Amino acid sequence: MQSRKTCVKCRTNGELWTDEEGISLRGGLPHPAAALHGLTALLCSIAAQYLGQEVIEKMEKNYWSAAARELKNSRSIAFAGLVAAFSVLLESMPIYIMGPTLKIYFSFLFTALGGWVYGPIMGAMTGGVVDTLSFLLAGYGEPYFPGFFLSAVLAGFFTGLLLYRRPVSLWRVVLLRVIVDFGVNVALGSVWKAMLYGKGYYYYLVSGLWKNALLLPVEVILIYLLLGFAQRQKLDKKYIHKS
C-alpha cells in the first residue's frame, strides 16, 4: 500500500492545515500549544481540588532535592534500567482483548513501580528512553514523531509526581490513571495522531476515550495490587534506598 506523506504546518493564527491534496485540518485539530495549555490547566485544577496541601508540599525544596538525588543513586539508576528494559519488552507484546482495536500493554506496571521508587525526574527520563528504544526496536515502519516522546516523558513525570514518597492508596492510583490515560494519552495523543494521519482530532479523541475507559479499571487494580505488595514488603527500602 502506497504511503501517504502529509506536511502539517502552523498558520500564524494558530490553525493547522496540510498541503497534501488540499486536506485541511482547520477546525478539527487544536494547535499543539493550545492543547498543552489546556492539559496543564486541567491537571492543575484536578491537583488543586483533590490533592490540596500535598501539591504545595511537593513544591518544597526537600521533595525535589530528594528526587534529584535519585540521579546520583546507583541503585536507582540500575533499577531504572531494569524498568526500561522490561517496559520495552512488554511494549512489543500487547494483549489483544477485542481484536486489533482494543489491546493492553502491561508496561504501565513497570512505569508505576519505577515512579514509586525514583520519582518524577528520573521517571520522565526513563519514559523518554522507553519511547525511543521501543520505536527503534519495534517501530514496524511507523514514522518517528516527537509528540509521542513528549507524551511518554509526561506520563513518567506524572507517575513519579503522584507516587514518589507517598503511601499507596486507591484514590491516588485512580487519579494517576485518569491523568495519564485521559490527559496525556487521549487529549494530547489525539493531537499527535491527527497531525500524523490526517483524520480529525475528535475522531481520535472519541475512539481513545472509550478504549481508555474500558482499560482504566484493569490498570487501576493491577497497579494498586503491585504497589501495595511492594509497600508491604518494603522493597524500596530493602533494595534501593538502603540506610
Secondary structure, DSSP 8 states (H G I E B T S, - for coil): -------EEE-TTS-EEE-STT---TTTS--HHHHHHHHHHHHHHHHHHHTTHHHHHHTSHHHHHHHHHGGG-HHHHHHHHHHHHHHHHHHTS-EESSGGGSEE-THHHHHHHHHHHHHHHHHHHHHHHHHHHHHHHH-TT----HHHHHHHHHHHHHHHHHHTTS---HHHHHHHHHIIIIIIIIIIHHHHHHHHH-S-HHHHHHHHHHHHHHHHHHHHHHHHHHHHHHHHTTHIIIIIS--
